[in-house]
Amino acid sequence: MNMKLKYLQNLALVALLAGCSTSDDIGEPEFESVDTPLLASSGTVIAEYDRYGNGTTVHAQFVNARGVSIEQALEALEVWTPDRELAIDACSLRSAAAPVGNHVELQLLDVGPLSVDFYEERAKLDGRRLPDLLQGISGVVYGNEEGFDIDSVYIPYHQGLPYQFTAPGMEAGGFDAQVVAPSIPMMRTIADQYVDGERTVAYRAGEDLPIIWEEIESDGELYLDIASTEDLDGTKLRCQLEDDGAFTVPGAILEQLRDNSATLEVTLRRVNRKPVSIDGLDDSEVIFAAKEDATLLISR
């Protein structure tokens, strides 16, 4: 079994985490606990191209959740999704709350083989059933990276061209959606330094952080994520940006992320997404994202 151990550990976290706060106001993050059972269902398909990664990855989750919100479940599964509540050029600080005692059930539904078609090329992903190791968590996962003794599935990336995502349906309904691959948001400078091939820049703690990227005409969305590279469960910053080529993050906000970390990861992600209707699920969408990242080396 080649499935990432970390992925299984994150699945287990869903059974513990029942609170996660977001705040559109930049300040101290607040925590909330959930005292009554939550019932929610959603489907998320995300294809993501990493400029410096190993091509395009595809992940899909079709979730029935009890005792935890869909957003909390996906975050624990390390599934990136857009923040629907953020206004343009607004930011939120996101922190994991302390565990509470709610009973959590997470069922990952099978919708049949998931196909991604690009002209005459097709990639097909079958749902892989989770091992019976985790109480309250069951079902299948979709992904084209490491799996249960299967080879990785190659999905090409061609910006500006349409991709077709389809599934026939099984435990939840099928769907058919077309999404255009966005262009890569190429960062030019961070903290007034050119982003070199190693994608690392020096940053003095407490200073503002200007970020310059290649401006294009885009109908999609642009997100900035900044987080510690050392404390993966720590506070994270998420901003939705006007795609106009420039944004500055106040240094006081970055201080809330840094803690004792010597580095921060900066990710710029351009996103196209399309809502889809899937029988048996409340709310679903297909997302195509392209990203670039860099590392801040912090000094005082």
Backbone hydrogen bonds in HBPLUS format (Angstrom, degrees):
<---DONOR---> <-ACCEPTOR-->    atom                        ^
c    i                          cat <-CA-CA->   ^        H-A-AA   ^      H-
h    n   atom  resd res      DA  || num        DHA   H-A  angle D-A-AA Bond
n    s   type  num  typ     dist DA aas  dist angle  dist       angle   num
A0007-TYR N   A0004-LYS O   3.10 MM   3  5.21 124.2  2.43  95.7 109.2     1
A0008-LEU N   A0004-LYS O   3.33 MM   4  6.78 154.4  2.40 146.1 151.5     2
A0009-GLN N   A0005-LEU O   2.90 MM   4  6.23 152.9  1.98 150.1 158.7     3
A0010-ASN N   A0006-LYS O   2.89 MM   4  6.18 150.9  1.98 147.7 155.1     4
A0011-LEU N   A0007-TYR O   2.97 MM   4  6.29 146.6  2.09 143.1 152.7     5
A0012-ALA N   A0008-LEU O   3.02 MM   4  6.34 152.9  2.09 145.3 151.9     6
A0013-LEU N   A0009-GLN O   3.11 MM   4  6.46 138.3  2.29 138.0 149.3     7
A0014-VAL N   A0011-LEU O   3.06 MM   3  5.45 139.1  2.23 105.5 116.2     8
A0015-ALA N   A0012-ALA O   3.09 MM   3  5.59 138.2  2.27 109.1 118.8     9
A0016-LEU N   A0013-LEU O   2.82 MM   3  5.11 155.3  1.88 110.0 118.5    10
A0017-LEU N   A0013-LEU O   2.79 MM   4  5.96 163.3  1.82 168.5 174.0    11
A0097-ALA N   A0019-GLY O   3.12 MM  78  5.16 151.7  2.20 144.8 140.4    12
A0067-GLY N   A0038-LEU O   2.72 MM  29  4.46 146.3  1.83 123.5 133.4    13
A0040-ALA N   A0065-ALA O   3.03 MM  25  5.30 159.0  2.08 151.2 153.9    14
A0065-ALA N   A0040-ALA O   2.79 MM  25  5.30 176.1  1.79 166.4 166.1    15
A0042-SER N   A0063-VAL O   2.94 MM  21  5.36 147.8  2.04 142.8 153.0    16
A0063-VAL N   A0042-SER O   2.71 MM  21  5.36 152.6  1.78 173.7 168.5    17
A0043-GLY N   A0283-ASP O   3.13 MM 240  6.55 146.1  2.25 129.3 137.8    18
A0285-GLU N   A0043-GLY O   3.05 MM 242  6.43 146.5  2.16 147.0 154.5    19
A0044-THR N   A0061-GLN O   2.86 MM  17  5.44 160.6  1.89 158.1 164.7    20
A0061-GLN N   A0044-THR O   2.96 MM  17  5.44 153.3  2.03 148.7 157.2    21
A0045-VAL N   A0285-GLU O   3.14 MM 240  6.54 159.5  2.18 155.0 159.8    22
A0287-ILE N   A0045-VAL O   2.73 MM 242  6.03 159.5  1.78 158.0 165.4    23
A0046-ILE N   A0059-HIS O   2.90 MM  13  5.51 169.7  1.91 167.8 171.2    24
A0059-HIS N   A0046-ILE O   3.01 MM  13  5.51 157.5  2.06 147.8 154.2    25
A0047-ALA N   A0287-ILE O   2.87 MM 240  6.22 162.8  1.90 156.3 158.6    26
A0289-ALA N   A0047-ALA O   2.79 MM 242  6.22 159.7  1.83 158.0 165.1    27
A0048-GLU N   A0057-THR O   2.82 MM   9  5.38 158.9  1.86 154.7 162.0    28
A0057-THR N   A0048-GLU O   2.93 MM   9  5.38 158.2  1.98 150.0 147.8    29
A0049-TYR N   A0289-ALA O   2.81 MM 240  6.24 159.0  1.85 146.5 150.6    30
A0291-LYS N   A0049-TYR O   2.86 MM 242  6.30 157.6  1.91 168.0 175.2    31
A0053-GLY N   A0050-ASP O   3.00 MM   3  4.81 166.7  2.01 106.7 110.6    32
A0051-ARG N   A0291-LYS O   3.13 MM 240  6.30 177.3  2.13 166.5 167.0    33
A0144-ASN N   A0058-VAL O   3.20 MM  86  5.72 134.8  2.42 148.9 157.2    34
A0060-ALA N   A0142-TYR O   3.22 MM  82  5.09 154.6  2.29 126.8 126.0    35
A0109-LEU N   A0062-PHE O   2.58 MM  47  5.17 161.5  1.62 170.9 166.0    36
A0064-ASN N   A0107-GLN O   2.86 MM  43  5.08 158.9  1.90 151.1 158.0    37
A0107-GLN N   A0064-ASN O   2.86 MM  43  5.08 174.7  1.86 159.4 161.1    38
A0066-ARG N   A0105-GLU O   2.87 MM  39  5.02 153.9  1.94 155.0 155.4    39
A0105-GLU N   A0066-ARG O   2.96 MM  39  5.02 157.0  2.01 136.3 142.4    40
A0073-ALA N   A0069-SER O   2.97 MM   4  6.22 159.7  2.01 150.9 156.9    41
A0074-LEU N   A0070-ILE O   2.90 MM   4  6.09 168.8  1.91 158.1 160.2    42
A0075-GLU N   A0071-GLU O   2.99 MM   4  6.10 153.7  2.06 142.2 150.0    43
A0076-ALA N   A0072-GLN O   2.99 MM   4  6.17 156.8  2.04 146.5 152.4    44
A0077-LEU N   A0073-ALA O   3.05 MM   4  6.30 138.6  2.23 140.3 151.9    45
A0079-VAL N   A0074-LEU O   2.87 MM   5  5.16 172.0  1.88 155.6 154.3    46
A0078-GLU N   A0075-GLU O   2.99 MM   3  4.92 158.1  2.04 104.5 109.5    47
A0090-ALA N   A0087-ALA O   3.13 MM   3  5.29 136.9  2.33 135.4 127.2    48
A0089-ASP N   A0240-GLN O   2.54 MM 151  5.48 135.7  1.73 139.0 154.7    49
A0240-GLN N   A0090-ALA O   3.10 MM 150  5.95 153.2  2.17 166.9 174.1    50
A0092-SER N   A0238-ARG O   2.75 MM 146  5.36 147.2  1.85 151.1 162.5    51
A0238-ARG N   A0092-SER O   2.95 MM 146  5.36 163.4  1.98 159.4 164.2    52
A0094-ARG N   A0236-LYS O   2.81 MM 142  5.12 161.7  1.84 152.0 157.9    53
A0236-LYS N   A0094-ARG O   2.81 MM 142  5.12 154.8  1.87 143.9 152.6    54
A0106-LEU N   A0136-GLY O   2.78 MM  30  6.13 164.8  1.80 170.0 173.4    55
A0138-SER N   A0106-LEU O   3.05 MM  32  6.56 156.7  2.11 161.3 167.7    56
A0108-LEU N   A0138-SER O   2.80 MM  30  6.12 170.0  1.81 153.0 156.2    57
A0140-VAL N   A0108-LEU O   2.93 MM  32  5.42 149.6  2.02 127.7 133.0    58
A0171-GLU N   A0110-ASP O   2.72 MM  61  5.32 144.6  1.84 159.8 172.0    59
A0169-GLY N   A0111-VAL O   2.72 MM  58  4.05 143.5  1.85 149.6 137.4    60
A0114-LEU N   A0125-LEU O   2.78 MM  11  5.05 165.6  1.80 161.1 156.6    61
A0125-LEU N   A0114-LEU O   2.74 MM  11  5.05 169.3  1.75 154.7 158.5    62
A0115-SER N   A0166-THR O   2.86 MM  51  5.29 169.7  1.88 158.3 161.7    63
A0166-THR N   A0115-SER O   3.00 MM  51  5.29 160.3  2.04 147.5 153.1    64
A0116-VAL N   A0123-ALA O   2.81 MM   7  5.17 158.7  1.86 155.3 161.6    65
A0123-ALA N   A0116-VAL O   2.89 MM   7  5.17 160.7  1.93 146.0 152.5    66
A0117-ASP N   A0164-GLN O   2.82 MM  47  4.96 163.0  1.85 146.5 151.9    67
A0164-GLN N   A0117-ASP O   2.89 MM  47  4.96 168.3  1.90 146.7 150.6    68
A0118-PHE N   A0121-GLU O   2.84 MM   3  5.13 166.7  1.86 149.0 153.4    69
A0121-GLU N   A0118-PHE O   2.87 MM   3  5.13 162.8  1.90 135.3 134.4    70
A0128-ARG N   A0141-VAL O   2.86 MM  13  5.30 170.1  1.87 149.5 152.2    71
A0141-VAL N   A0128-ARG O   2.98 MM  13  5.30 152.8  2.05 131.0 136.0    72
A0130-LEU N   A0139-GLY O   2.83 MM   9  5.91 168.1  1.85 166.5 166.7    73
A0133-LEU N   A0131-PRO O   2.77 MM   2  5.54 133.8  1.98 109.8  94.8    74
A0137-ILE N   A0134-LEU O   3.33 MM   3  5.66 163.9  2.35 128.1 127.9    75
A0149-ASP N   A0147-GLY O   3.00 MM   2  5.82 121.4  2.35 110.7  94.2    76
A0161-LEU N   A0158-HIS O   3.37 MM   3  6.01 152.5  2.45 139.6 138.5    77
A0160-GLY N   A0181-ALA O   2.67 MM  21  5.31 171.2  1.68 154.2 153.0    78
A0181-ALA N   A0161-LEU O   3.04 MM  20  5.79 165.5  2.06 151.7 149.9    79
A0163-TYR N   A0179-VAL O   2.84 MM  16  5.40 152.0  1.92 138.7 147.0    80
A0179-VAL N   A0163-TYR O   2.91 MM  16  5.40 155.8  1.97 154.4 160.4    81
A0165-PHE N   A0177-ALA O   2.75 MM  12  5.25 173.3  1.75 165.9 168.3    82
A0177-ALA N   A0165-PHE O   2.87 MM  12  5.25 162.5  1.90 152.4 158.4    83
A0167-ALA N   A0175-PHE O   3.07 MM   8  5.52 149.5  2.17 152.3 151.2    84
A0175-PHE N   A0167-ALA O   3.03 MM   8  5.52 147.2  2.14 139.8 147.1    85
A0170-MET N   A0172-ALA O   2.81 MM   2  5.26 137.5  1.99 155.0 161.3    86
A0173-GLY N   A0279-ASP O   2.87 MM 106  4.47 170.1  1.88 143.8 142.9    87
A0186-MET N   A0184-ILE O   3.07 MM   2  5.70 117.9  2.47 111.3  94.7    88
A0214-GLU N   A0186-MET O   2.90 MM  28  5.60 155.3  1.96 154.0 161.0    89
A0188-ARG N   A0212-ILE O   2.68 MM  24  5.43 157.4  1.73 138.5 146.1    90
A0195-VAL N   A0188-ARG O   3.08 MM   7  5.91 156.3  2.14 142.4 143.2    91
A0189-THR N   A0212-ILE O   3.22 MM  23  5.12 152.3  2.30 125.4 133.4    92
A0212-ILE N   A0189-THR O   2.89 MM  23  5.12 172.8  1.90 154.5 154.8    93
A0190-ILE N   A0193-GLN O   2.89 MM   3  5.35 150.7  1.97 149.0 152.6    94
A0193-GLN N   A0190-ILE O   3.01 MM   3  5.35 149.7  2.10 109.8 118.6    95
A0191-ALA N   A0210-PRO O   2.88 MM  19  5.19 158.0  1.93 158.1 162.4    96
A0199-ARG N   A0196-ASP O   2.93 MM   3  5.15 149.5  2.02 107.3 117.2    97
A0295-THR N   A0199-ARG O   2.83 MM  96  6.27 159.4  1.87 154.5 160.7    98
A0201-VAL N   A0295-THR O   2.98 MM  94  6.41 156.9  2.04 165.3 171.2    99
A0297-LEU N   A0201-VAL O   2.82 MM  96  6.02 167.2  1.84 159.9 162.9   100
A0203-TYR N   A0297-LEU O   2.91 MM  94  5.76 154.3  1.97 152.6 146.3   101
A0299-SER N   A0203-TYR O   2.89 MM  96  6.24 147.5  2.00 153.2 159.3   102
A0207-GLU N   A0204-ARG O   3.20 MM   3  6.01 165.3  2.22 143.8 146.7   103
A0205-ALA N   A0299-SER O   2.76 MM  94  5.93 164.2  1.78 170.0 175.5   104
A0209-LEU N   A0249-VAL O   2.81 MM  40  4.98 161.5  1.84 148.6 154.7   105
A0249-VAL N   A0209-LEU O   2.94 MM  40  4.98 165.6  1.96 130.8 130.7   106
A0211-ILE N   A0247-PHE O   2.76 MM  36  5.43 158.9  1.80 163.2 170.4   107
A0247-PHE N   A0211-ILE O   3.06 MM  36  5.43 145.6  2.18 149.6 158.1   108
A0213-TRP N   A0245-GLY O   3.04 MM  32  4.86 158.4  2.09 121.3 127.9   109
A0221-GLU N   A0271-VAL O   2.81 MM  50  5.05 162.3  1.84 148.5 154.5   110
A0271-VAL N   A0221-GLU O   2.74 MM  50  5.05 165.1  1.76 153.4 156.5   111
A0241-LEU N   A0222-LEU O   2.82 MM  19  5.42 160.4  1.86 147.5 154.2   112
A0223-TYR N   A0269-ARG O   2.84 MM  46  5.18 165.6  1.86 151.0 155.8   113
A0269-ARG N   A0223-TYR O   2.86 MM  46  5.18 165.6  1.88 156.5 160.3   114
A0224-LEU N   A0239-CYS O   2.81 MM  15  5.05 161.9  1.84 148.9 154.4   115
A0239-CYS N   A0224-LEU O   2.86 MM  15  5.05 156.3  1.92 149.1 155.5   116
A0225-ASP N   A0267-THR O   2.88 MM  42  5.12 162.5  1.91 150.5 156.3   117
A0267-THR N   A0225-ASP O   2.83 MM  42  5.12 161.3  1.86 158.4 162.6   118
A0226-ILE N   A0237-LEU O   3.01 MM  11  5.13 155.9  2.07 139.9 146.0   119
A0237-LEU N   A0226-ILE O   2.91 MM  11  5.13 174.3  1.91 160.1 161.6   120
A0227-ALA N   A0265-GLU O   3.14 MM  38  5.47 151.4  2.23 142.9 151.6   121
A0265-GLU N   A0227-ALA O   2.75 MM  38  5.47 168.6  1.77 171.5 169.7   122
A0234-GLY N   A0231-ASP O   3.08 MM   3  5.25 164.6  2.11 113.0 115.4   123
A0244-ASP N   A0242-GLU O   2.77 MM   2  5.50 138.9  1.93 104.6  92.8   124
A0253-ILE N   A0250-PRO O   3.14 MM   3  5.64 135.6  2.35 109.1 119.4   125
A0255-GLU N   A0251-GLY O   3.09 MM   4  6.40 142.2  2.24 148.1 158.1   126
A0256-GLN N   A0253-ILE O   2.95 MM   3  5.42 139.4  2.12 109.2 120.1   127
A0257-LEU N   A0254-LEU O   3.02 MM   3  5.19 145.5  2.14 102.7 113.1   128
A0258-ARG N   A0254-LEU O   3.16 MM   4  6.31 143.8  2.30 149.9 159.6   129
A0261-SER N   A0258-ARG O   2.82 MM   3  5.42 155.6  1.88 149.8 149.3   130
A0298-ILE N   A0262-ALA O   2.95 MM  36  5.33 168.4  1.96 154.8 155.8   131
A0264-LEU N   A0296-LEU O   3.15 MM  32  5.06 146.8  2.27 130.4 139.9   132
A0296-LEU N   A0264-LEU O   2.76 MM  32  5.06 169.9  1.77 157.6 161.1   133
A0266-VAL N   A0294-ALA O   2.80 MM  28  5.25 175.5  1.80 161.5 163.1   134
A0294-ALA N   A0266-VAL O   2.84 MM  28  5.25 147.4  1.95 148.0 158.1   135
A0268-LEU N   A0292-GLU O   2.91 MM  24  5.53 168.5  1.92 172.0 173.0   136
A0292-GLU N   A0268-LEU O   3.00 MM  24  5.53 151.2  2.09 152.4 161.7   137
A0270-ARG N   A0290-ALA O   2.89 MM  20  5.41 160.4  1.93 166.5 163.6   138
A0290-ALA N   A0270-ARG O   2.95 MM  20  5.41 151.9  2.03 152.1 160.9   139
A0272-ASN N   A0288-PHE O   2.89 MM  16  5.32 167.7  1.91 161.4 165.6   140
A0288-PHE N   A0272-ASN O   2.80 MM  16  5.32 168.9  1.81 166.7 168.9   141
A0274-LYS N   A0286-VAL O   2.82 MM  12  5.32 152.8  1.90 151.8 161.0   142
A0286-VAL N   A0274-LYS O   2.89 MM  12  5.32 161.8  1.92 149.1 152.3   143
A0276-VAL N   A0284-SER O   3.03 MM   8  5.44 166.8  2.05 122.6 125.4   144
A0281-LEU N   A0278-ILE O   3.06 MM   3  5.69 159.5  2.10 144.9 144.6   145
